[in-house]
Amino acid sequence: MYRLAGERIILREYREEDYPYMRSWVNDYEITKYLSNIFMYPHTELDTENFLKAMMEGRYRGFVIAHKETEEYIGQVDLINIDWPNRVGTIGIVIGTKENLGKGYGSEALKLLLEFAFMKLNLNKLELDVRAFNERAIKCYKKLGFQVEGVLRENFYDNGQYTDTIRMGILKREWEAGK
């Protein structure tokens, strides 16, 4: 099993004991409002079980973000899509425990994932989508070297308002220059 170690966290495999942590956030609007539309409807226990099973079986690629000392679940960072012919990966990330928001765990996880994706998988580009109102995430991504590539105007509707989605990306050479 492949693991990536940072200063305070590790990126590790998904485990059965991650299930309660995942259940604690998948239907929590304060966490999911920043994520994709798949969280518009409640997730059943079976939905979470199926996702976890798929990750544990290797049908999808990703890592649990865990405390380095205890290996306790903090969140997850996944390569939700890899376009192998063009060497482009799409990232999804969530810090699923409110007490761990704003502590830099997401930044540390992304640094580890960037190195893994560019140096081990030989990807040329990583990209992600972020809601325009998620200022904390946008600041984090820019600090890591991601650049705004475009804006999907008013393509997300929530609580009676439309908001933009920002597409951001980073090239391998940009990441190398910023190390």
Secondary structure as GFF3:
##gff-version 3
##sequence-region A 1 179
A	DSSP	beta_strand	4	5	.	.	.	ID=ss1
A	DSSP	beta_strand	9	12	.	.	.	ID=ss2
A	DSSP	three_ten_helix	16	18	.	.	.	ID=ss3
A	DSSP	alpha_helix	19	26	.	.	.	ID=ss4
A	DSSP	alpha_helix	29	32	.	.	.	ID=ss5
A	DSSP	three_ten_helix	37	39	.	.	.	ID=ss6
A	DSSP	alpha_helix	45	56	.	.	.	ID=ss7
A	DSSP	beta_strand	61	67	.	.	.	ID=ss8
A	DSSP	beta_strand	73	83	.	.	.	ID=ss9
A	DSSP	beta_strand	88	95	.	.	.	ID=ss10
A	DSSP	three_ten_helix	98	100	.	.	.	ID=ss11
A	DSSP	alpha_helix	105	115	.	.	.	ID=ss12
A	DSSP	pi_helix	116	120	.	.	.	ID=ss13
A	DSSP	beta_strand	125	131	.	.	.	ID=ss14
A	DSSP	alpha_helix	135	143	.	.	.	ID=ss15
A	DSSP	beta_strand	147	158	.	.	.	ID=ss16
A	DSSP	beta_strand	161	171	.	.	.	ID=ss17
A	DSSP	alpha_helix	172	178	.	.	.	ID=ss18
###
